[in-house]
Amino acid sequence: MTAPDVVRPKIDRAQRAGIIAGAFGLLALVSFGSRDWDQFFRSYLFAYIFAMSFAMGSLAILQLHHMTGGRWGLPIRRILEAGSRTIPVMTVFFIPVLIGIKKIYPWAAHPESLGDEPITHFRRMWLQPGFFIGRAVVYFAIWNLLAYLLNKWSAEQDRTGDVRLKQRMSSLAAPGTVLWALSWSWAMLDWVMSLEPTWFSSIYGMIFMVIACLAAVSFSAIMLRMLNDYEPLRESYQPSHLNDIGNLMLAFTLLWTYMSFAQFLIIWSGNLKQEITWYKVRAYTSWGYVGAALLIFHFFIPFFILLQRRVKRRVERLAVLAVWMLLITLVDVLWIVVPAFENRKSGFHVSPSDIVAVIGLFGVWLATYMVQLKRMPLLPLHDPRFEGVLEHSHGD
């Protein structure tokens, strides 16, 4: 069997699993929704934010690779590109959020919920449904354009070997990252923070930036393990490159911890009534146990594991940790999003709709991802940054 013949069945099986999970999850979500449409749209938003994080994180890490030119990006570049090409499909799947805007966001159904403080005038202007939709159109236009250009030039580089395309991608990556950071953080302010419209945090959007990047890096490590039987891919990286990918996971883990603590510290030290409500729900009800678990399993345990080179330099071990990071990231998004809904403020509660929504939307994303992964070779063919890399054997 040729190398592509070896890896293609794995991708096909993952694609079928995604289709089955997506169909089951979405049908079950609609079934639950027929009895409670408010819950349907709330669960859909939670699952959408989780699934969208993979696409947006892939775009961010891809641009980081083009800016730095590091050889760590060779084995995961096509993995990241495939993730970025799922953005058009995720754009379509945002439509139910717009349809259910009045069932999701209190300010859309009841503008008086924005309060009567002086800042209310700005909130009412910013949180108008029409303006909200218009900003979403701009966000998706930016993300789709960046993904389109980077993938277009990458495909042209495979086909023509034009060395100038490398410079185009590098030149776009820096301003593209700035656009990505601004648009994704503002999107999270619009789509998630406005669930509690009288509360605000200047760090909130950056936390979601880190969540997306950590999800993408972790998923890339899992895919690298899955595709390890593909000989050119397996021989394209050395333990030092895996170590770099592990260090990225460590860096984003530390950033998540720093930003989460910084947000808490600023709000705690200010001790203002309009700011502490967010933590009162998540720390002083049974949601507090989830927050404590995040501190242990999202920071302390991964931190000490990722300090060990023997973990980061073996793809099998790194992939196991990456699975764990994805699971704890799901819990993190749950902890941030779900308590915002009024019927959850009595304490920790996970609805069956939440579970099937995650299965459905992540299944759709995964199936789309596998389709995109098959569109291009698993390694860039003519990138001058990687000349001679494949001559190195895969070390232990």
N, C-alpha and C positions, 0 to 999 in steps of 0.2 A: 504494500500500500504506500502511496506517496504521502508526504507530510500533510497536505491539505485533506487527503482522504481520512487521515487519522483524527484530525481535530473537528472536521465538519459534523460528524454525528453528535458530538458533545454540544455543539452550538444548536443543532436542530432539536435535540432533546430539551435543552434549556428553553428554546423558543416555544416548543409545545407545552412545556410546564407553565410558562408565562401565559400562554393563551388560555389554558384550562383554568389557571388560578384567576386570571382576569375575568373570564366569563362567569365563573362561579361566584366570585366576590361581588361583581357588579349586579348580577341577577339577584343575589341574596340581599344586597343593599337596597335595591328597588323594592324587593318584597317587604323588607322592614319599613322602608319609606312609605309604602302605601298605607301604613298604619300611623306613621308619625313623620310627616315631611319636614318638620323643623329639625328632628334628629337626623334625618337623611342628609340635609345640607350641611349640618354641623360636622357630622362624621366625614362627609366628602371633603370638606375644607381641610380637616386635620390630615387625612390620608393624602390629599393633593400636595400639601406643603412637604410632607415626607418624601413622596415620590419625585417631586420637582427638584428637591435638593440634590439628587443624584445628577440630574441633567445640568443644573447650574454649577455644581461643584466641578463637574467634568470640564465645562467651559473655562472655569477659573484656573484649574491646574494645567490645562492645555496652554493657556496664555502664559502662565508662569514658566512652563517649559520653554516656550518660544523666546521669552525674555532672557532666561538664564543660559539656554543652550546646553544644559547639563546632560551627560550621557545617561543619567538615570531615566530620562524621558523616552529613550528608544524603545524599551520593551512595552511601555504602557501608552505610547503616543496614540496608536490606533484604537486602543481601549478607550482613551479619553475622547478621541474624535467621534467614535460611535456614540458615546454618551451625549456629546454636544448635539449630534444630529437627531436626538429624540425631542429636542425643543419644539419643533413644529407640531408634533403630535400632542405634546403637553399644552401647547397653546390652544388647541381645539378643546382639550379636556378642561380648560378653565371656564368654558361657557356655562356649565351648571352652577359655578360660583356666582356668575352674573345673574343667572336666572333666579337663584335663591337669595339674592342680596338682602332682601327685606326680612328673610327668615334667619339670616346669619348675623347681620350687623344691626345692633339696636338703633344706631343713629340713622339708618336708612328707613326704618319703620316708624321710629319715634324721635324726631330731631330734638325734642325737648330733653332727651336723655344726655345731651351734651353739657348740660349744666348752665349756670347763669353767671359764671365768672367773666371778667373782661376778655379772656382769651377765647371765649365761646364764639365770638364773631368770626375769628379766624378758623376755628374748628368747623363751623357750619359752612364756611366757604370751601374749605379743603375737603370736607366729607360730604359733598353733594354727589349723589349717585352718578350723574352725568360726568362730573369731573373725575370721579373715581374710575369710571370705565375708560375715560380718555387717557388717564395716566397708565392704566394697564395696557392699552394699545401701544403706547410709547415704549413701555418696558419690553414687551414682547418683540416689538420692531427692532430694538437694540440687540436683544439676545439672538434673535434669528439672523440678523445681518452679520453679527460677529461670527456665529457658527458657520454660516454659509460661506463667508469669505475664507476663513481658515481652512475649511474642508475643501473648498474649490481649489485653492492654491496647493494644498497638499496632494490632491488628485492630479493636478497638472504637473507637479514635481515628479510624481511617479511616472507619468506618461512621457514627459519631455526631458527630465533631468536638468532643467534650467536652474542654475545656481542662484539666480536673482530672486527666485520665489522664496528662498529661505530668508532673504532680507525683507521681503514684503511681509512675511508672517511675523518676523521679529519686530518690524516697525509698527505693525498694527497692535501687537500684544500689549505694549505699555499703555497707550491711550485706551485700548479695549478693556484693560483691567480696571482702569479708573471708571470707565462707563459701567462696567459690570458691577463694581463695588457700590457705586451710587444708586444704580437702578435696582439691584437686588435688595439693598438695605431699605430703600424707600418702599419697594414692593412689600417687604415684611412689615413696615410701619402701617401701610395701607391694609394689607390682607389679614394681619394677625394682631398687631398692637391695637388697631382700632376696634377690635372686639370689646375692649374696655376703654372707651373713647375719652374718659376723663383722666386716664393715667398715661404717663409718658416716661420714656427713658432715652437718653442720648446714646446709650450703648446697645440698645436692643437690636438694631439692624446689624451691627457688627457680630453679635452672637450668632445670628443666622448665617452670616457669611462664613464663619468658622465651621458651623454645623455642616454646611454644604460641602466645603473643602474636605473636611474629615470624612464625610460619607463617600466622596468620590475617590479619595486616596485608598480608603479601606476596600471599596468595591474593586478598584484596580488591582489590589493585591490578591483578592479572591479570583478574579479573572485570570491573572498571571498564573496562579496555581492550576486553574482549570485548563488552560491552554498550554501547559508545560510540555505536553507530548509533541507539540509542533516544533520540529528540530531547529529551524532557523531562529525561532523565537527563544527557545531554550538556550541557544548558544549566543544570543545577543546580549545577555547580561551576566555579570559576575556577582559574587556575594557583596562586593562593595556597592554595586548599584542597588541591590536589595536593601542594603544598610541605609542608603540615602532615602529610599521610599519609606523605610521604617522611621527614619529621623523626621520625615515630613509628618507621619502620623503622630510622632511624639510632639512635634512643634505645634500642631493644631490642637492636640490634647491640652498642652500647656496654655495655649491662647484661649481655649474654651474656658479653662479654669480661671485664668486671670480676668477675663471679661465678665464672667458670671460673678466672681467675687467682687470686682470693681463696681458693678451695678448694685450689688447688695450693700456694699460698704457706703456708697454715696447716698443711697436711699435711707439706710439705717442712721447715718450721721446727720442727715437733714431732718429726719423724723417729722416729715410733713404729712398731714392727714391725707391729702390727695395723692401722695406717692406710695404710702405704705400698704394701700389696699391690695396691690398685686401680690405682695409677700404674705399678707394676712391669710389669703386664700390658700396659698401654696406651702406655707410653713406652719400654720396654726390649726390646720384641719388634718385629716388623715393623709392629705397630699404631702404633708411634711415628711412622712416616711419614704415617699418616692424621692423627694428632694435629697434626703440623707443617703438613700441608695445610690443616687446619681453621683454624689460626692465620693463615695467609696468605689463604685464600679466604673465611673466615667473618668475619674482622675487617679486615685491612689493606686489601684491595682494595675491599670494600663501603664501608668507612669513608671512603676518599678519594673514591669515586664519589658517595656520598650527601652530601658537602660541597658538591657542585656544584648550584647552583640550576637550571641549564639541564637537568639530568637530572630533578630532582624536580618541575619545573613542566610537564613534557610526559608525558602518560599513556603514550605509546608507549615512551618510554625507561624510565620507571619500571617498566612491566610487564616489560620485558626483564630488568631487574635483579631484579625480584621472582621470576621463574622461576629465576634463578640462586640466590637465597636459599632457595627451596624445595628445590632439589637439594642444596645444601650442608647444609641442615637435616636432610635424610634421611641424609646421611653422618654428621652429628653424632649422631643417634639410633643409627645403626649402631655407631659407635665407643663409645658408652656401653653399649649393651645386649649386643651379640653377644659381646665378649670375656669376659663374665661366665660363659659356659658352659665347662665343664671341657675339652671337646674342642677349644676354640679357643685355649687358653692358649699353644700353641706358636707362634702368630703369626697374621698377617692371613689371614683366610679368609672368603669369602662363598659360602654354599651356594646352589645353584639354588633350594632351597626358600625362602631369604630373598628372592630376586628375585621369584618368582611370588607369594609371600605379600604383598609390597608392591603388586604389580600388582592382585591380587585384592581386598585390603581397601580400598586407595585407590579402586579402581574402584567398589566397592560404595558407599563414602562419596560419591564424586562423583555417581553416579547418584541416590542419595538426595537429595543437595544440589540437583541440578537439578530434581527433582520438587518440592521445597520452594520453590525460587525462583519457580516458576510459580504458586504458590498466592496470592501477594499482589502488588499493584502494585509496580513497581520503585522508587517514591518514596513516602514517607509523605504522606498527602493533607491532613491537617489539624493538623499539629504547629505550634503557635504560634511555636516557635523559628525556623522556616524561612519565616515569612511574608515575601513579597517577594523571596525568594532567586531564584525562577525568572524574575524580571524582568531579572536580570543576564544578559548574553550571555556566551558561553564565550570567554575571551580566549586569546591565543596565548602 
